[in-house]
């Protein structure tokens, strides 16, 4: 009888290896079933133990409808999905309604009588006639005692000035002071019955292009009209805003704020507000051949001359005695002396035609309009230092500013 001992000894290891492989496959399948069940588990619930695992868990290769996930479950969006819009509360938009309710009581409608006038500086044709004997403008209260700011051209040559408040109350107004060179005027309301709501004056120097602004005014007699826009540009000078072709041409000092907030005839003298409710400009001019291009006098310029207008009724300006070369384009950035008046502070300090002024009283200068404004508001009789270049060589001189004659203003 043949012996099977050697054959069995060779087959046994193979049999044991086969059993081990089957065991590994079975464990892997169990683990896969557990993972499949955990996919459907509720958030926060611990996975079931192998003993609790049901036998009807579908296999991964079976066709199964996608599950409905409970709220709060995190699932990645498909690549072609559109993310939901954020809640409206996450977007901070200006509350124009609240601002108008707060600010409109400080704004007044201005009515003047004079032989003839126009509502606002604009680029009209030479053949266009003035609009009649009654002017409509705007102003705003800056002192509860009834002090009002407006434009010079609103009250120029007026025989009578009246203002109307938001509540319909009307007051006669007396012209306290005005300045044609900046197109600013100050009125005092007569016989007021108590403190009036007054606007706060802001800092136009800190204003940024792109900021929201609001205009409240009296366009075409439509009192207390609100328009909104943004600051489109700053520092627009007389080269860019040719007021010499319109009423208000006596302006010598211009550094306008440009805005696309709708400004129309009748808005002259009205406030331009920022979103903090502060006045940052006085609406002054419009571009009639364009859509929504308006200009406002920076309130920081107004604050420099307001004390003098209240006390003296006019502005006393300092004088250097140089004629400046006019810029030929908006890109010109130098203050070049064209001529020096004999006997003037500049003459006595040795300045000459052709010199380029680079600094005045510690302020670097490169813009003619800015330089004129700095000189005029530096104070009569003050000693200042002027830095300039002559044929490439830098120089500095000390000089004493004189008083500008009225005929020069």
Phi, psi and omega in degrees: 000128184290150180269137178256007184303309183295324182293318179294322181296329179280330184278333185300315179299324179294321179296317180296320179297321179295318178299319179297319179295317178297322179296317179298317179297321180293317179297318179299317179297320179297317179298320180296322178295321178297317178298319180297320180291321180298331178302325181267000183294149177289146178301134177088349180267134182292145178299150181286152175285163180304327181293331183271355185291123180289162182268356183258020177292125183295147176286154183295336181272000178275155177280115184234134177294142180298139183286158172265115184278144178290160179303140178094347179290134182271119176226138178293144177286146172302156185298334182261009182281150177259121180301147179292149176294143177293154179304147183301330182294342181281347183258116183274108177251148179298142176265084183295327181298311180296320179297317181297318180298324182283320190268330187300329177296342180275349185263140181234150171270134183250130178237127179231155174242137177197170185305316177196152180194179174232163184286319192200148175302130176202167187270075182269162180285160181296334184272355182281128184279153173301164190265010176125193189261351182243126182258144174245131178212190182225158174208181177209144183284131178243357178214131181303341179284001174105021178275131185234138173258142175204190177271148173300318185289346176287323185249004183300130179062020181286140175267342178206140178230128176228151177232153178234131179275173179299324182278005178094350179295138180241144180223146168285149182234140177253137179281112181279319180194152175209157184218105182294330185293335176245357181061044180238140176222151179239130179245151173241120179285138183263145172057042176286154187262004180167177180300140180256150175296131184241145179279150175268137178269128183264202182239099181288340178295331181273356182294140180245144174298132182104348179291147173293142174220155179235140174242131175238127184198197188235057184293127179053030180081003178274088190299146175051057175264133180258131170228156183231161177183203178231168171283116182273329180193166176229160173071028177288123183258187185292341176289327182268338179236086189286077182290348178296346180259016185211166170304149186091012185288355178283356179295127178250340186238109185226131172210064194292149164273128176261136181220155174259007170298132185298120176235132185228168174308127185110338176282348182307132178088355182276165184276147167250116185258151166266180184285353173272002179080019180257143175285125178243000178190161174249118181296129193229318188216158177228160173259104188291336181266017179225170177259119173056051168242104181237163185226141180230144176285127179300134184292336178294327174293319182296320182296334179292328185252351183301315179302318179295320180296323180290322186271311186262337183087355179207171181252127176265120187251150177276158186225134179257321177095033176238146169262138186250142175293127181286138178298140180262351175206166181290350181268351180293125184228063173206154179250094184258132180284123178270321176202162180237128181284133182298133178083000181280166176305322179295320180296314182292337178273352176094012177290149182226163175299138182099342176295146176246114181280127183246345179206140179225119177053041177086358181254119173299138182230141175215001182238130184298315181298317179296319180296315179300320180294319179298315180297311186298328185256013183278343177107125179295133178088355180283146173266129182227160176256134179240126176254137182209166175242146177224113181054041176086354180257133182278141179221157174224141177222153173256137178212162181249123183288140177260179179271132178286131177290150182300327181293342181271343186289000000 
